Amino acid sequence: MSLMLAMLARSGGNSTLGIILFFAVGALLFFLGFWSYRRYRLLADTPIIPVRSIAMGLTHAHGKATGDDRLTGPLTGAPCFYYWVRVEKFTQGKHGGWTPVSNEMDRRPFYLDDGTAKVLVNAPYAEFNVLQTFCYETGPKLGSKRFVEPSLGVAGPSEQDLQTYLAGAFDRASAALAATNVPGASAAAKTPSVGHTLAVPGISSGGGLSLDFGAHHYRFTEDCLLADRDCTVMGTCVENPNPKDDLDRNLITRGENERTFLISSKSEQKVEKGLRKQALILILVGSLFIIMAAVFALRNAGLL
């Protein structure tokens, strides 16, 4: 947004490209706002029903996330069916801010069990709104801020554990680069400068770790859909193509016509409030962009 404003400012609002970009971005944000509002209304208006009573089509159910195909949270070691781990580094300067350093996500199908029955949830196609299990923020001026979800009953990773995690992130990024079909990728993955850019800034492939929590501002965050914990699912119920038995004939997934597929471990009120707020912000910002584009277009036409 700041880049677009600067471009229009330099041209006195006469940049046709800038006007088109403003209108396009505004229209996109406006559409996304209404899409968020639609999901909010679906969630608020569709009642939660027992798993044993779900029928084909859009469904809304609540229960515990269970199953044998479990993941392990990379930072906390918590058993889960979904995790998202982000590492960010804060940079100073005019265009400074939080810069992504590492981003890792994985998910597995699980069963939603409410005591009346259970149904398979095809998690790889879902949008997750789940619990933050770990957050660690450190820097030379702010000191350290640390949060571990109390219900896990664990101390969480040490600074050495976090450094080891970042070293592993670099190795995974290098391996992924080397496995591509891009010419020269295998050699590039071994080059310090390329590894530094494509994997994780702060880690040098030639000289080991250069991450210094005392000199730099880092933030580690982990979100998880914890195993054997309550969650709510809104998606489309279809026939399970690979049932294990007669009680495993249904599957909740993203529908072909109704694309809404939400999995949340937060309260319904929090999820609805978040979607409503997101919709309002997107619609307002999108409207502002469209109005600004119209004003500049009218001024260019000599009508203002």
HUZIRA-V231594 format. One record per residue. N is the residue number from 1. RES is the residue in one small letter. SS is DSSP state (H for helix, E for strand, - for the rest). PHI is phi as a letter, one per 20 degrees, with the letter a starting at -180 (NA if undefined). NEAR is the number of other C-alpha atoms within 8 Angstrom. Layout:
n:N res:RES ss:SS phi:PHI near:NEAR
n:N res:RES ss:SS phi:PHI near:NEAR
//
This chain:
n:1 res:m ss:- phi:NA near:4
n:2 res:s ss:H phi:f near:5
n:3 res:l ss:H phi:f near:6
n:4 res:m ss:H phi:f near:10
n:5 res:l ss:H phi:f near:8
n:6 res:a ss:H phi:f near:8
n:7 res:m ss:H phi:f near:10
n:8 res:l ss:H phi:f near:13
n:9 res:a ss:H phi:f near:8
n:10 res:r ss:H phi:f near:7
n:11 res:s ss:- phi:e near:8
n:12 res:g ss:- phi:m near:7
n:13 res:g ss:- phi:n near:11
n:14 res:n ss:- phi:e near:10
n:15 res:s ss:- phi:f near:10
n:16 res:t ss:H phi:f near:7
n:17 res:l ss:H phi:f near:6
n:18 res:g ss:H phi:f near:11
n:19 res:i ss:H phi:f near:15
n:20 res:i ss:H phi:f near:9
n:21 res:l ss:H phi:f near:9
n:22 res:f ss:H phi:f near:13
n:23 res:f ss:H phi:f near:12
n:24 res:a ss:H phi:f near:8
n:25 res:v ss:H phi:f near:10
n:26 res:g ss:H phi:f near:14
n:27 res:a ss:H phi:f near:11
n:28 res:l ss:H phi:f near:9
n:29 res:l ss:H phi:f near:12
n:30 res:f ss:H phi:f near:14
n:31 res:f ss:H phi:f near:9
n:32 res:l ss:H phi:f near:11
n:33 res:g ss:H phi:f near:14
n:34 res:f ss:H phi:f near:10
n:35 res:w ss:H phi:f near:9
n:36 res:s ss:H phi:f near:12
n:37 res:y ss:H phi:f near:12
n:38 res:r ss:H phi:f near:8
n:39 res:r ss:H phi:f near:10
n:40 res:y ss:H phi:g near:11
n:41 res:r ss:H phi:f near:8
n:42 res:l ss:H phi:f near:8
n:43 res:l ss:H phi:f near:10
n:44 res:a ss:H phi:f near:8
n:45 res:d ss:H phi:e near:6
n:46 res:t ss:- phi:e near:8
n:47 res:p ss:- phi:f near:6
n:48 res:i ss:- phi:f near:8
n:49 res:i ss:- phi:c near:10
n:50 res:p ss:- phi:f near:11
n:51 res:v ss:H phi:g near:14
n:52 res:r ss:H phi:f near:7
n:53 res:s ss:H phi:d near:6
n:54 res:i ss:- phi:f near:9
n:55 res:a ss:- phi:d near:6
n:56 res:m ss:- phi:f near:9
n:57 res:g ss:E phi:o near:8
n:58 res:l ss:E phi:f near:9
n:59 res:t ss:E phi:b near:14
n:60 res:h ss:E phi:c near:13
n:61 res:a ss:E phi:c near:11
n:62 res:h ss:E phi:c near:15
n:63 res:g ss:E phi:r near:11
n:64 res:k ss:E phi:e near:13
n:65 res:a ss:E phi:e near:15
n:66 res:t ss:E phi:c near:10
n:67 res:g ss:- phi:q near:8
n:68 res:d ss:- phi:e near:5
n:69 res:d ss:- phi:e near:8
n:70 res:r ss:- phi:d near:10
n:71 res:l ss:E phi:d near:10
n:72 res:t ss:E phi:c near:8
n:73 res:g ss:- phi:g near:12
n:74 res:p ss:- phi:g near:7
n:75 res:l ss:- phi:e near:12
n:76 res:t ss:- phi:e near:10
n:77 res:g ss:- phi:m near:7
n:78 res:a ss:- phi:f near:8
n:79 res:p ss:E phi:f near:10
n:80 res:c ss:E phi:b near:13
n:81 res:f ss:E phi:d near:16
n:82 res:y ss:E phi:b near:12
n:83 res:y ss:E phi:b near:13
n:84 res:w ss:E phi:b near:11
n:85 res:v ss:E phi:d near:14
n:86 res:r ss:E phi:c near:13
n:87 res:v ss:E phi:c near:12
n:88 res:e ss:E phi:c near:12
n:89 res:k ss:E phi:c near:13
n:90 res:f ss:E phi:e near:11
n:91 res:t ss:E phi:d near:9
n:92 res:q ss:- phi:e near:7
n:93 res:g ss:- phi:o near:5
n:94 res:k ss:- phi:f near:4
n:95 res:h ss:- phi:d near:5
n:96 res:g ss:- phi:f near:8
n:97 res:g ss:E phi:q near:8
n:98 res:w ss:E phi:f near:8
n:99 res:t ss:E phi:d near:8
n:100 res:p ss:E phi:f near:9
n:101 res:v ss:E phi:d near:11
n:102 res:s ss:E phi:b near:12
n:103 res:n ss:E phi:b near:9
n:104 res:e ss:E phi:c near:7
n:105 res:m ss:E phi:b near:8
n:106 res:d ss:E phi:b near:7
n:107 res:r ss:E phi:b near:10
n:108 res:r ss:- phi:c near:12
n:109 res:p ss:- phi:f near:11
n:110 res:f ss:E phi:b near:14
n:111 res:y ss:E phi:d near:12
n:112 res:l ss:E phi:e near:14
n:113 res:d ss:E phi:c near:14
n:114 res:d ss:- phi:d near:11
n:115 res:g ss:- phi:n near:6
n:116 res:t ss:- phi:e near:8
n:117 res:a ss:- phi:a near:9
n:118 res:k ss:E phi:c near:13
n:119 res:v ss:E phi:c near:12
n:120 res:l ss:E phi:f near:12
n:121 res:v ss:E phi:d near:11
n:122 res:n ss:- phi:e near:12
n:123 res:a ss:H phi:g near:10
n:124 res:p ss:H phi:g near:7
n:125 res:y ss:H phi:d near:8
n:126 res:a ss:- phi:e near:11
n:127 res:e ss:E phi:d near:7
n:128 res:f ss:E phi:d near:7
n:129 res:n ss:E phi:c near:10
n:130 res:v ss:- phi:c near:11
n:131 res:l ss:E phi:f near:9
n:132 res:q ss:E phi:e near:10
n:133 res:t ss:E phi:e near:12
n:134 res:f ss:E phi:b near:15
n:135 res:c ss:E phi:b near:13
n:136 res:y ss:E phi:c near:12
n:137 res:e ss:E phi:c near:11
n:138 res:t ss:E phi:b near:14
n:139 res:g ss:E phi:a near:13
n:140 res:p ss:- phi:f near:10
n:141 res:k ss:- phi:d near:4
n:142 res:l ss:- phi:e near:6
n:143 res:g ss:E phi:m near:7
n:144 res:s ss:E phi:d near:8
n:145 res:k ss:E phi:d near:8
n:146 res:r ss:E phi:c near:8
n:147 res:f ss:E phi:c near:8
n:148 res:v ss:E phi:c near:11
n:149 res:e ss:- phi:g near:9
n:150 res:p ss:H phi:g near:6
n:151 res:s ss:H phi:f near:4
n:152 res:l ss:H phi:f near:7
n:153 res:g ss:- phi:m near:6
n:154 res:v ss:- phi:c near:7
n:155 res:a ss:- phi:e near:5
n:156 res:g ss:- phi:n near:8
n:157 res:p ss:- phi:f near:9
n:158 res:s ss:- phi:e near:6
n:159 res:e ss:H phi:f near:6
n:160 res:q ss:H phi:f near:7
n:161 res:d ss:H phi:f near:9
n:162 res:l ss:H phi:f near:10
n:163 res:q ss:H phi:f near:10
n:164 res:t ss:H phi:f near:8
n:165 res:y ss:H phi:f near:10
n:166 res:l ss:H phi:f near:11
n:167 res:a ss:H phi:f near:10
n:168 res:g ss:H phi:f near:8
n:169 res:a ss:H phi:f near:11
n:170 res:f ss:H phi:f near:13
n:171 res:d ss:H phi:f near:8
n:172 res:r ss:H phi:f near:8
n:173 res:a ss:H phi:f near:11
n:174 res:s ss:H phi:f near:12
n:175 res:a ss:H phi:f near:9
n:176 res:a ss:H phi:f near:8
n:177 res:l ss:H phi:f near:10
n:178 res:a ss:H phi:f near:11
n:179 res:a ss:H phi:e near:8
n:180 res:t ss:- phi:f near:7
n:181 res:n ss:- phi:e near:5
n:182 res:v ss:- phi:f near:5
n:183 res:p ss:- phi:g near:4
n:184 res:g ss:- phi:n near:6
n:185 res:a ss:H phi:f near:12
n:186 res:s ss:H phi:f near:9
n:187 res:a ss:H phi:f near:8
n:188 res:a ss:H phi:f near:10
n:189 res:a ss:H phi:f near:13
n:190 res:k ss:- phi:e near:10
n:191 res:t ss:- phi:e near:10
n:192 res:p ss:H phi:g near:10
n:193 res:s ss:H phi:f near:7
n:194 res:v ss:H phi:f near:10
n:195 res:g ss:H phi:f near:17
n:196 res:h ss:H phi:f near:13
n:197 res:t ss:H phi:e near:8
n:198 res:l ss:H phi:e near:7
n:199 res:a ss:- phi:d near:12
n:200 res:v ss:- phi:c near:13
n:201 res:p ss:- phi:g near:8
n:202 res:g ss:- phi:o near:8
n:203 res:i ss:E phi:c near:13
n:204 res:s ss:E phi:d near:13
n:205 res:s ss:- phi:f near:11
n:206 res:g ss:- phi:e near:6
n:207 res:g ss:- phi:c near:6
n:208 res:g ss:E phi:m near:7
n:209 res:l ss:E phi:f near:9
n:210 res:s ss:- phi:d near:8
n:211 res:l ss:- phi:f near:8
n:212 res:d ss:- phi:c near:6
n:213 res:f ss:- phi:f near:10
n:214 res:g ss:- phi:e near:8
n:215 res:a ss:- phi:d near:7
n:216 res:h ss:- phi:c near:12
n:217 res:h ss:E phi:d near:13
n:218 res:y ss:E phi:c near:13
n:219 res:r ss:E phi:c near:12
n:220 res:f ss:E phi:d near:12
n:221 res:t ss:E phi:c near:12
n:222 res:e ss:E phi:c near:14
n:223 res:d ss:E phi:d near:12
n:224 res:c ss:E phi:b near:14
n:225 res:l ss:E phi:e near:13
n:226 res:l ss:E phi:f near:11
n:227 res:a ss:- phi:f near:12
n:228 res:d ss:- phi:m near:7
n:229 res:r ss:- phi:d near:9
n:230 res:d ss:E phi:f near:9
n:231 res:c ss:E phi:b near:12
n:232 res:t ss:E phi:d near:11
n:233 res:v ss:E phi:c near:11
n:234 res:m ss:E phi:c near:13
n:235 res:g ss:E phi:a near:15
n:236 res:t ss:E phi:d near:14
n:237 res:c ss:E phi:e near:15
n:238 res:v ss:E phi:c near:10
n:239 res:e ss:E phi:f near:8
n:240 res:n ss:- phi:f near:9
n:241 res:p ss:- phi:f near:5
n:242 res:n ss:- phi:c near:4
n:243 res:p ss:- phi:f near:9
n:244 res:k ss:- phi:e near:6
n:245 res:d ss:- phi:b near:6
n:246 res:d ss:- phi:f near:6
n:247 res:l ss:- phi:e near:6
n:248 res:d ss:- phi:c near:12
n:249 res:r ss:- phi:e near:10
n:250 res:n ss:E phi:d near:11
n:251 res:l ss:E phi:b near:13
n:252 res:i ss:E phi:d near:12
n:253 res:t ss:E phi:b near:14
n:254 res:r ss:- phi:e near:12
n:255 res:g ss:- phi:f near:12
n:256 res:e ss:- phi:f near:5
n:257 res:n ss:- phi:e near:4
n:258 res:e ss:- phi:e near:8
n:259 res:r ss:- phi:e near:8
n:260 res:t ss:- phi:f near:9
n:261 res:f ss:- phi:b near:14
n:262 res:l ss:E phi:d near:11
n:263 res:i ss:E phi:c near:13
n:264 res:s ss:E phi:c near:13
n:265 res:s ss:- phi:d near:12
n:266 res:k ss:- phi:e near:10
n:267 res:s ss:- phi:f near:7
n:268 res:e ss:H phi:g near:6
n:269 res:q ss:H phi:f near:6
n:270 res:k ss:H phi:f near:8
n:271 res:v ss:H phi:f near:11
n:272 res:e ss:H phi:f near:11
n:273 res:k ss:H phi:f near:8
n:274 res:g ss:H phi:f near:8
n:275 res:l ss:H phi:f near:12
n:276 res:r ss:H phi:f near:11
n:277 res:k ss:H phi:f near:8
n:278 res:q ss:H phi:f near:10
n:279 res:a ss:H phi:f near:14
n:280 res:l ss:H phi:f near:10
n:281 res:i ss:H phi:f near:9
n:282 res:l ss:H phi:f near:12
n:283 res:i ss:H phi:f near:14
n:284 res:l ss:H phi:f near:9
n:285 res:v ss:H phi:f near:11
n:286 res:g ss:H phi:f near:14
n:287 res:s ss:H phi:f near:11
n:288 res:l ss:H phi:f near:9
n:289 res:f ss:H phi:f near:12
n:290 res:i ss:H phi:f near:12
n:291 res:i ss:H phi:f near:8
n:292 res:m ss:H phi:f near:9
n:293 res:a ss:H phi:f near:12
n:294 res:a ss:H phi:f near:10
n:295 res:v ss:H phi:f near:9
n:296 res:f ss:H phi:f near:11
n:297 res:a ss:H phi:f near:11
n:298 res:l ss:H phi:f near:10
n:299 res:r ss:H phi:f near:9
n:300 res:n ss:H phi:f near:9
n:301 res:a ss:- phi:e near:7
n:302 res:g ss:- phi:m near:6
n:303 res:l ss:- phi:e near:6
n:304 res:l ss:- phi:c near:6
//
